[in-house]
Amino acid sequence: MTPARWIVSPGWDAACIWGPVWAAGLLALVVPAGAEVGTWNWLVLVLGIDVAHVWSTLFRTYLDADWRRARPGLAWGAPAAAAVGTVSLSWAAPAWFWTGMAWLAVFHFIRQPIGFAALYRLVGGWPSRDGEARLERAALVAVTLGPIVWWHAHLPRPFVWFADGDFWPALPPIVGTVALAAAAVTLLGWAVARVWGGRPNPGGDLWVVGTALAWGGGIVWGRSDLAFTLSNVVAHGLPYVALVGVAARRSAVRRGRGPGLALVGVGWGLLLAVPWILAFLEEAAWDLLVSHEHPALFGEADGLTGGLLRVAVGLLAVPQVTHYLLDGWIWRFPPGGENRAWALDGGGADPPAGSVTG
């Protein structure tokens, strides 16, 4: 089999994978300082992309009976572990809860760019453990973690990850400068290695550079909540939903069963509608019971207090933390990764509906 250079095709990858990352980074550079997210942007960006992408994981996991039977420990252990962890932390140390959630999210958000880069290497037939691959991973860690360290060295910023005070304590500004310098040097070293290596990997290269642009643009250059939200949510959520849809569809077509067959018959609207409805219900619960930030959308309620509030916060965080836990397993690549067959057989254009590529 001739290795592909794209997850689906140049146009599809540009629209759904690396394109949103570049768009988010470029938009973050031009958003005016102090721009707020606002209700409509919140509906599209936070609820419609960020929260909904968490629920899109269902198409890769719980809606697939084969996956549930093959991974029962993961299927039921992940939400159980998430519930124990979130409720315990929210109950015992509510002041630490959002700090823990923020750093768990940061780890998840850093791991995703590494995963997409690994997928591009896999479908392209490039080694995943040679020196160039390790340098690529180092560059992605540097261009994502570097801005986070810089952020800690320049608190407060006009935006937060989850809640005020979730990132602390503040670091000396020089630490942030060193972190950005190290990121720039590492990225430059990766670029030199790519040119020197001479092996074309356009999708992966555009992904790496776009990731640097999005994180640097939204966190370091950006001076507004809207700029950060664009760079954070769009660059993370849209590629994830697109990959879930393609992976579920191809897996179902290959096996002749699975939730992805509905995407063949009904289309991408189903992949967008189901997570959006669940995201709306989740955010309504958050707003009515905890935050009371969007009464125009969800109505007004007295909410919870005391121990009930702490338990509710922990339970409402379970879908998100479960998504974090599952995401560390469902996209594993070789050796032995369950995504290996899809990545190798599915690289390039979609197989025709009903075909089984085995």
Long-range contacts (C-beta under 8 A, 24 or more apart in sequence): 1-344, 3-123, 3-124, 3-125, 3-126, 3-347, 4-123, 4-124, 4-347, 4-348, 5-123, 5-124, 5-200, 5-201, 5-202, 5-203, 6-123, 6-202, 6-203, 6-347, 6-348, 7-119, 7-120, 7-123, 7-203, 7-243, 7-246, 7-347, 8-246, 8-348, 8-349, 8-350, 9-348, 9-349, 10-202, 10-203, 13-203, 16-238, 16-239, 16-242, 17-116, 17-203, 17-207, 17-239, 17-242, 17-243, 18-203, 18-206, 18-207, 18-210, 18-239, 20-234, 20-235, 20-238, 20-239, 21-207, 21-210, 21-211, 21-213, 21-214, 21-234, 21-235, 21-239, 22-206, 22-210, 22-213, 22-214, 23-234, 24-214, 24-217, 24-218, 24-230, 24-231, 24-232, 24-233, 24-234, 24-235, 25-210, 25-213, 25-214, 25-215, 25-216, 25-217, 25-218, 25-231, 25-235, 26-213, 26-217, 27-227, 27-230, 27-231, 27-234, 28-214, 28-217, 28-218, 28-221, 28-222, 28-227, 28-228, 28-230, 28-231, 29-217, 29-221, 29-222, 29-227, 31-222, 31-224, 31-226, 31-227, 31-230, 32-224, 33-158, 33-223, 33-224, 34-158, 34-223, 34-224, 35-224, 35-225, 35-226, 35-227, 36-224, 36-225, 36-226, 37-225, 37-226, 37-229, 38-226, 39-294, 39-296, 39-297, 41-226, 41-229, 42-294, 43-297, 45-229, 45-230, 45-233, 45-234, 46-229, 46-233, 46-283, 47-276, 47-279, 47-280, 47-283, 48-276, 48-279, 49-233, 49-234, 49-237, 49-238, 49-241, 50-232, 50-233, 50-236, 50-237, 51-279, 51-282, 51-283, 52-237, 52-241, 52-272, 52-275, 52-276, 52-278, 52-279, 53-236, 53-237, 53-238, 53-240, 53-241, 53-275, 54-275, 54-279, 54-319, 54-320, 54-323, 55-274, 55-275, 55-278, 55-279, 55-282, 55-319, 56-240, 56-241, 56-244, 56-245, 56-271, 56-275, 57-244, 57-323, 57-326, 57-327, 57-330, 58-259, 58-274, 58-275, 58-278, 59-244, 59-245, 59-248, 59-259, 59-260, 59-263, 59-271, 59-274, 60-244, 60-247, 60-248, 60-330, 61-326, 61-330, 63-259, 64-248, 64-251, 64-258, 64-259, 65-257, 65-258, 66-255, 66-257, 66-258, 70-338, 71-329, 74-326, 74-329, 78-322, 78-325, 78-326, 79-318, 79-322, 81-325, 82-317, 82-318, 82-321, 82-322, 82-325, 83-314, 83-315, 83-318, 85-321, 86-313, 86-314, 86-315, 86-317, 86-318, 86-321, 87-310, 87-311, 87-314, 87-315, 88-314, 89-314, 90-310, 90-311, 90-313, 90-314, 90-317, 91-307, 91-310, 91-311, 91-314, 94-310, 94-313, 97-313, 97-314, 98-162, 98-163, 98-165, 98-166, 99-165, 99-166, 99-167, 99-168, 101-162, 101-166, 101-317, 101-320, 101-321, 102-161, 102-162, 102-166, 102-167, 104-321, 104-324, 105-161, 105-162, 105-320, 105-324, 106-148, 106-161, 107-324, 108-324, 108-327, 109-144, 109-232, 109-236, 110-140, 110-141, 110-144, 110-145, 111-327, 111-328, 112-236, 112-239, 112-240, 112-327, 113-140, 113-144, 113-207, 113-208, 113-211, 114-140, 114-141, 115-331, 116-207, 116-239, 116-243, 117-204, 117-207, 117-208, 118-333, 119-243, 119-331, 119-333, 119-343, 120-201, 120-203, 120-204, 120-207, 121-201, 121-204, 122-333, 122-334, 122-340, 122-343, 122-344, 122-347, 123-343, 123-344, 123-346, 123-347, 123-348, 124-201, 124-203, 124-204, 124-347, 126-199, 126-201, 128-333, 128-334, 131-193, 132-193, 132-194, 132-197, 135-186, 135-189, 135-190, 135-193, 136-190, 136-204, 136-208, 138-186, 138-190, 139-186, 139-187, 139-189, 139-190, 139-208, 139-212, 140-208, 140-211, 142-182, 142-183, 142-186, 142-187, 143-183, 143-186, 143-187, 143-208, 143-211, 143-212, 143-215, 143-216, 144-211, 144-215, 145-179, 145-183, 146-179, 146-180, 146-182, 146-183, 146-215, 147-179, 147-180, 147-183, 147-215, 147-216, 147-219, 147-220, 148-219, 149-175, 149-176, 149-179, 150-176, 150-177, 150-179, 150-180, 150-219, 150-220, 151-176, 151-219, 151-220, 152-176, 153-177, 153-179, 157-219, 157-228, 158-223, 158-224, 158-225, 159-222, 159-224, 159-225, 159-227, 159-228, 159-229, 180-216, 180-220, 183-212, 187-212, 210-235, 211-235, 241-271, 241-272, 241-275, 244-271, 245-271, 246-346, 246-350, 247-339, 247-342, 247-346, 249-350, 250-342, 250-345, 250-346, 250-350, 250-351, 251-342, 253-351, 253-352, 253-353, 253-354, 253-355, 253-356, 253-357, 254-341, 254-342, 254-345, 254-346, 254-351, 254-355, 254-356, 254-357, 254-358, 255-356, 256-356, 264-353, 264-354, 282-316, 282-319, 285-316, 286-316, 289-316, 290-316
